[in-house]
C-alpha cells in the first residue's frame, strides 16, 4: 500500500515552511494567502453579523477550502454554502458539517450522490426550484430513509435559477411541505447581479426594490401558513444593506475573505474606503526585461481568471504601473513614462481580478505571515464542479 503523493506545492515548498523570508523563495506563479489579513476579514464579518443579529453561512465557492471553512465556523458561522454538489462532497469528506447546496441537484445520478452525502453529514440542505425536482428528491429521500432538508430558491430577476413568480413560490413550498421525506426549512434569494454595483447609493436603491419583492412573497407564504424559518441569501456586495433591512436570517457572504479587485473597488458600507483586506494574492517573477519601461512576468492567462480584465499590481512596481496579458503564460508590467520597470527576477505581487475562478486554477494556497511561508493548504474542492 502506497501513501498519497504530496502536492506539487508541498513537494516544491514544504521545506520552506517556517523559514524567515521564505515567501521570496517560492516558485512562481504562486497563489498566496496572507493569514493575518484572512483572519481579520473573517473576524470583521463575524462581528458585523453578531452586531446585526443575523447569522452567517459563508459561501465556500470562493475558497473551496476545508481549512478556511473551519476558521469561518470557529468564528461563529453556522456552516458553509456550496455552489455545487461536488464541492459539498469534498468538504464533507474533510469533516465539514452543515453544508447548504445553493444550486439545484436534478439528475438521477446526482440525486443518488446527494442522498449518500445526506447519510454521512449532519445539517445538509439544498435548494429546489421546480415541482418535478421536488418529486424526485422526495422519492429518493424516502427510499434512503432519511429526509432531505429543502430550501425553495426564488428568482430575484436574474433568470438563472429560482421560482419565477410569487404564486409559483407558494405552490412549490406547499408541494415540498406535503412530502414526508422532505423538510421545508425556508427560502433562498440571491441578487447576484447587484453584488458588484460600485456606487453604494445605487446598490442600496436596487436592493431595497428587490427586498420589497421578497417581502411580498414572504407575506404570501405566511398567509398560507408556510412562514420560512430560514431566509438565506445576500453576498459580500450587499451584506451591509441586507443586514440593515433585516429580512434575511442568514448571509451567504463569500468573497469578503479574499477581496479581489472587482469587489475592492465597490463601496461596501457607504464609507468610501475598503472594508476588507486583499488577502488573496498572486506572486509572479520578472522573466524577461529587454524592452525599456516594460517587463514580462510569469503569470498569464492560465494564472488567474481573466473575464474581469488584467490584474492590478499590489507590490513590486512603481505607482501607476499597469498590466497587459501577453498570452497563456505571461503578463506585461508597464511602468509610467519616465519611470523604471522592475528588474529581471524581481517579485511582482498581483491582485486577482476575480477570486473564485482564480482559486479553482490552483491546487494549493501558500499561507504566509509577513514574508514567511507558514503553511500550505490544499484547495480541497478544486475542480469539484459536478
C-alpha positions in Angstrom: 0.0 0.0 0.0 1.5 3.3 -1.1 0.9 6.7 0.6 -0.6 9.6 -1.3 2.0 11.6 -3.1 2.4 15.2 -1.8 1.0 18.1 -3.8 3.3 19.9 -6.1 3.3 22.9 -3.8 4.3 20.8 -0.8 7.0 19.0 -2.8 8.5 22.3 -4.1 8.0 24.4 -1.0 7.3 22.2 2.1 10.9 22.7 3.2 10.3 26.5 3.2 7.6 26.4 5.9 8.7 28.4 8.9 11.8 29.8 7.3 12.1 33.6 7.8 11.5 35.4 4.4 10.7 32.1 2.6 8.0 33.8 0.5 10.8 35.2 -1.6 11.9 31.6 -2.5 8.5 30.4 -3.9 8.4 29.1 -7.4 6.0 31.3 -9.3 3.3 31.9 -10.2 2.1 31.0 -6.7 -1.3 31.6 -5.1 -0.6 33.3 -1.8 -2.8 33.9 1.2 -2.0 36.4 3.8 -3.1 34.7 7.1 -3.4 37.8 9.2 -5.5 39.6 6.6 -7.7 36.5 6.2 -8.3 36.2 9.9 -9.1 39.9 10.2 -11.6 39.6 7.3 -13.2 36.6 8.9 -13.4 38.3 12.3 -14.8 41.6 10.8 -17.7 39.8 9.1 -18.4 37.6 12.1 -18.5 40.6 14.4 -20.7 42.5 11.9 -23.2 39.7 11.8 -23.3 39.3 15.6 -23.9 43.1 16.0 -26.8 43.0 13.5 -28.4 39.8 14.9 -28.0 37.9 11.6 -26.4 34.5 11.1 -23.5 33.7 8.7 -23.4 30.9 6.2 -20.4 31.9 4.1 -20.1 30.6 0.6 -17.3 28.1 0.1 -17.3 28.5 -3.7 -15.0 31.4 -3.1 -12.2 29.4 -1.3 -13.1 25.7 -1.8 -11.1 25.1 1.3 -11.8 23.0 4.3 -9.2 24.9 6.3 -10.9 28.2 5.6 -14.3 26.8 6.3 -13.1 25.6 9.7 -11.9 29.1 10.5 -15.2 30.6 9.5 -17.2 28.1 11.6 -14.8 28.6 14.6 -15.6 32.4 14.3 -19.3 31.7 14.6 -20.6 30.7 11.1 -23.5 28.2 11.1 -21.8 26.2 8.4 -21.0 27.0 4.7 -22.7 27.2 1.4 -21.5 25.1 -1.6 -22.3 26.1 -5.2 -22.3 22.5 -6.4 -22.8 19.0 -5.1 -19.1 18.1 -5.8 -18.0 21.0 -3.5 -20.2 19.7 -0.7 -18.9 16.2 -1.2 -15.3 17.4 -1.0 -15.9 19.5 2.2 -18.0 16.7 3.7 -15.1 14.2 3.1 -12.9 16.7 5.0 -15.2 16.7 8.0 -17.2 20.0 7.4 -20.8 19.8 8.5 -23.9 22.0 8.0 -23.5 22.3 4.2 -26.1 24.1 2.1 -26.0 23.5 -1.7 -27.2 26.6 -3.4 -27.8 25.2 -6.9 -30.4 22.6 -7.8 -29.4 18.9 -7.8 -31.6 17.4 -10.6 -30.3 14.3 -12.4 -30.8 10.8 -11.1 -27.1 10.1 -10.7 -26.6 13.4 -8.8 -29.6 12.8 -6.6 -28.1 9.4 -5.7 -24.9 11.0 -4.6 -26.9 13.6 -2.7 -28.7 11.1 -0.6 -25.4 9.3 0.1 -23.9 12.6 1.3 -27.0 13.2 3.4 -26.4 10.0 5.2 -22.8 11.0 6.0 -23.0 14.6 7.1 -25.3 16.5 9.5 -27.2 19.6 8.7 -27.2 19.2 4.9 -29.6 21.4 3.0 -30.2 22.1 -0.7 -32.3 24.3 -2.9 -35.2 23.3 -5.2 -36.9 25.5 -7.7 -39.1 23.1 -9.7 -42.0 20.7 -8.8 -40.5 17.8 -10.8 -37.3 18.1 -8.9 -39.1 18.2 -5.6 -40.8 15.0 -6.5 -37.6 13.3 -7.5 -35.8 14.4 -4.3 -38.8 13.2 -2.2 -38.8 9.8 -3.8 -35.0 9.4 -3.3 -35.1 10.5 0.3 -38.0 8.2 1.1 -36.1 5.3 -0.4 -32.9 6.2 1.5 -34.8 6.5 4.8 -33.5 10.0 5.8 -35.4 13.2 5.0 -33.7 15.9 2.9 -33.9 19.4 4.2 -35.0 21.7 1.4 -34.8 25.5 0.7 -37.0 26.9 -2.0 -35.0 29.1 -4.4 -36.6 32.3 -5.5 -35.5 34.1 -8.8 -34.6 37.7 -7.9 -34.8 38.6 -11.6 -31.6 37.1 -12.9 -33.5 34.2 -14.5 -30.6 31.8 -13.6 -32.4 29.6 -11.1 -35.4 30.0 -8.8 -39.1 30.2 -8.9 -40.3 32.8 -11.4 -43.3 34.4 -9.5 -44.8 34.7 -6.0 -47.5 32.3 -7.0 -45.0 29.7 -8.2 -43.1 30.1 -5.0 -46.1 29.4 -2.8 -47.2 26.4 -4.9 -43.7 24.9 -4.7 -43.4 25.5 -0.9 -46.8 23.8 -0.4 -45.7 20.9 -2.5 -42.4 20.5 -0.6 -44.2 20.8 2.8 -46.6 18.0 1.8 -43.8 15.4 1.3 -43.0 13.5 4.4 -39.5 12.8 3.1 -38.7 16.5 2.6 -38.2 19.0 5.4 -39.2 22.5 4.4 -36.7 24.9 6.0 -37.1 28.2 4.2 -36.3 30.2 1.1 -33.2 31.5 -0.7 -33.0 34.9 -2.5 -29.6 35.8 -4.0 -29.3 39.0 -6.0 -26.1 38.1 -7.8 -26.2 40.8 -10.4 -26.4 43.5 -7.7 -23.3 42.5 -5.8 -20.8 44.4 -7.9 -22.6 47.7 -8.3 -19.8 50.1 -7.4 -21.9 53.0 -6.2 -23.3 52.4 -2.7 -26.4 54.6 -3.1 -27.3 52.9 -6.4 -26.8 49.4 -5.0 -28.9 50.3 -1.9 -31.8 51.6 -4.1 -31.8 48.5 -6.2 -31.5 46.1 -3.3 -34.4 47.9 -1.5 -36.6 47.4 -4.5 -35.7 43.7 -4.7 -36.3 43.3 -1.0 -39.8 44.7 -1.3 -40.5 41.9 -3.9 -39.1 39.3 -1.5 -41.2 40.7 1.4 -44.3 40.4 -0.7 -43.5 36.7 -1.2 -42.8 36.2 2.5 -46.2 37.7 3.3 -48.0 35.3 0.9 -46.2 32.4 2.5 -47.1 33.5 6.0 -50.8 33.9 4.9 -50.6 30.3 3.7 -49.2 29.1 7.0 -45.8 28.4 5.4 -43.6 31.1 7.0 -40.0 30.1 6.3 -37.7 29.5 9.3 -34.7 30.5 7.1 -34.4 33.4 4.7 -30.9 33.0 3.2 -29.1 35.0 0.6 -27.1 38.2 0.3 -23.4 38.4 -0.5 -20.3 40.4 0.1 -21.5 43.3 -2.1 -24.9 43.8 -0.3 -24.2 42.3 3.2 -24.3 45.7 4.9 -27.5 46.8 3.1 -29.3 43.5 3.7 -28.4 43.4 7.3 -29.8 46.9 7.8 -33.0 45.9 6.0 -33.4 43.0 8.4 -35.2 40.5 6.2 -32.5 37.8 5.8 -31.9 35.4 8.8 -28.5 34.5 7.4 -26.0 35.9 4.9 -24.3 33.9 2.2 -21.2 36.1 2.0 -18.2 34.7 0.1 -15.5 37.0 -1.4 -15.0 39.1 1.8 -12.4 36.6 2.9 -10.2 37.4 -0.1 -11.4 40.7 -1.7 -10.5 40.5 -5.3 -10.1 43.7 -7.3 -13.7 43.6 -8.6 -15.1 43.8 -5.1 -12.4 46.1 -3.7 -13.5 49.0 -5.9 -17.0 48.7 -4.6 -18.1 50.9 -1.7 -19.4 48.2 0.5 -20.6 50.2 3.5 -21.0 53.7 2.2 -17.7 54.8 3.8 -15.8 55.4 0.5 -13.0 53.1 1.6 -12.3 49.4 1.6 -13.8 47.4 4.5 -11.9 44.2 4.0 -8.3 43.5 3.1 -6.9 41.9 -0.1 -5.7 38.7 1.4 -5.5 36.6 -1.8 -2.5 37.4 -4.0 -0.6 36.0 -6.9 3.2 36.1 -6.6 5.0 36.4 -10.0 8.5 37.0 -11.2 10.0 39.0 -14.0 11.3 36.6 -16.6 12.2 39.0 -19.4 13.4 42.6 -19.2 14.6 43.7 -22.7 12.2 46.5 -23.5 12.6 49.9 -21.8 9.8 50.6 -19.5 8.2 47.2 -19.7 9.0 43.7 -18.4 7.3 40.3 -18.6 6.3 38.3 -15.6 5.4 34.6 -15.5 1.7 34.9 -14.6 -0.5 35.0 -17.7 -4.0 33.8 -18.7 -3.5 30.4 -17.0 -2.6 32.0 -13.7 -5.9 33.8 -13.0 -9.5 34.3 -14.1 -9.4 36.9 -16.9 -13.1 37.9 -17.6 -12.7 41.0 -15.4 -9.6 42.2 -17.2 -5.9 42.1 -16.3 -4.8 42.2 -12.6 -3.8 45.1 -10.5 -0.3 45.3 -9.0 -0.2 45.2 -5.2 3.5 45.4 -4.8 6.8 45.2 -6.8 6.4 48.0 -9.3 6.2 51.8 -9.2 2.9 53.5 -8.5 0.8 53.9 -11.7 2.3 50.8 -13.4 -0.2 48.8 -15.4 -0.5 45.2 -16.7 -1.5 43.6 -20.0 -1.9 40.0 -20.8 0.8 38.7 -23.2 -0.5 35.1 -23.6 -1.2 32.0 -21.7 1.9 32.2 -19.5 2.9 35.8 -19.5 1.8 39.3 -18.4 3.4 42.6 -19.3 4.1 45.1 -16.5 4.4 48.6 -17.9 5.9 51.5 -16.0 4.6 55.0 -16.4 6.6 57.1 -18.9 9.9 58.1 -17.4 9.7 55.6 -14.6 11.8 52.4 -14.2 10.2 48.9 -14.6 11.1 46.1 -12.3 14.3 44.2 -12.9 14.9 40.6 -14.1 14.0 38.2 -11.3 12.1 40.8 -9.3 8.9 39.7 -7.4 5.7 41.4 -8.6 2.6 40.7 -6.4 -0.7 40.8 -8.2 -4.3 41.1 -7.0 -6.6 38.6 -8.8 -9.4 40.3 -10.8 -11.9 37.6 -9.7 -11.0 35.4 -6.8 -13.4 32.4 -7.1 -12.4 31.1 -10.5 -8.8 32.0 -9.8 -8.7 29.8 -6.8 -10.0 26.9 -8.9 -6.9 27.1 -11.1 -4.6 26.2 -8.2 -4.0 23.1 -6.1 -2.8 24.9 -3.0 -2.8 28.1 -1.0 0.7 29.3 0.1 -0.2 30.7 3.5 2.1 33.5 4.7 2.6 35.7 7.7 4.5 38.7 6.5 7.2 37.3 4.2 7.3 33.9 5.8 5.6 30.8 4.5 3.8 29.2 7.4 1.6 26.6 5.9 0.4 25.1 2.6 -3.4 24.4 2.4 -5.0 22.3 -0.3 -7.8 23.8 -2.4 -10.0 21.0 -1.1 -12.8 21.2 -3.7 -10.7 22.3 -6.7 -12.4 21.1 -9.9 -15.3 19.6 -8.0 -17.9 21.2 -10.2 -20.1 18.2 -10.9 
